[in-house]
Amino acid sequence: MGTADTGQTTAVGSYPQGASPFGAHDMAGNVWEWTLTEYESQTSDLTNDRPRVLRGGSWYYFPDRARAAYRHVHGPLSRYVFLGFRVVMTAPVP
């Protein structure tokens, strides 16, 4: 079972003490998060269905894998309760 032994996902922000120095929450342990990066080629080509890098670990996997630096892989058509994504964008320039 996962790092908090909840047996399921948790609401975003449930662990405020785990926020990054930049204020990002839930970077590890809730669900594996999809990235644009292809697992083998390390490119970000969206015109194919090659396996993608997943980051952050999940409550469903081993606790030692619940960290942003760990790479996992799944095909983009995979659907499981332990997979998710994070929408990220740059801040507007004032």
N, C-alpha and C positions, 0 to 999 in steps of 0.2 A: 504494500500500500504506500501511498505518497507521503510527502514530508509532514503534513499536518494530520494524516490519518483520518481525513474526512470521508473518504470513499466516494467523493463526488467533487464537482467543481464548486468554487466559492464565488461570492459576489465580488466584483472588482472593488479594490480598496479595503478588503477585509483584513489585510495585514499592513497597516500604515508604517509600522516600524521597518518594513522591508523595502521602502521606497529608495530609489537610486539617488545619488547626489544631484541629479537633474530633475528629480520629482516624478520619474516614471514609476508606476506601480505594477505589481504582478508580473515581473519579468521572468519569474521562474516558478514552477510547481503547480500552476492551475491547469492549463492545457498547453500542449505543444503548439507553437505558433508558426504558421506558414511564412516563408519568406519568398521573394521573387527569384532567389538564386537557384539555378539548377544544381543538383547534387554533384554530378560528375564534372561538368564543364565550368562551373562557377560563374556562368553568365546569367543574364536576366532576360532571356528571350521568351516573350509571352505567346509566341506563335506555335508552341508545341505542347505536348502533354508529358514531357520528361519528368522524372521524379525531382522533387524540390527539397531544399533544406528546411528542416523544422528546428526551432530553437525553444529553450526554456523549460523543457521537461513537463511532466504532468503528474497529477495526483495518482494516476493509474500505473505509473512506472516506478523504477527504483529511485530512491531519494538522491543518490549520487549523480543522477542525470538531470536533476532539477536545478539547472544553472544556465544562464544565457549563452555561455561559451560552448556548451555541448551541442554537437550537430547530430541530428537524426534525419531520416528520409522517409518519404511516402510519395506516391504518385498523386497528382493534383485531383484525381477523381475519387480518392479515398475519403470516406466519411465515417467518423467515429466520435464518440462523446469526449474523447481526450484530445481532439484536434480543434484548433480555432485560428483566428488571425487577429492582427492588431492593425488598425488604420493609423498611418503615420503621415504627417505632412510637415513641411517646413513652415516656420513662423513667417508671416508677412513682413516685408522690410518696411519700416516706418517712413 
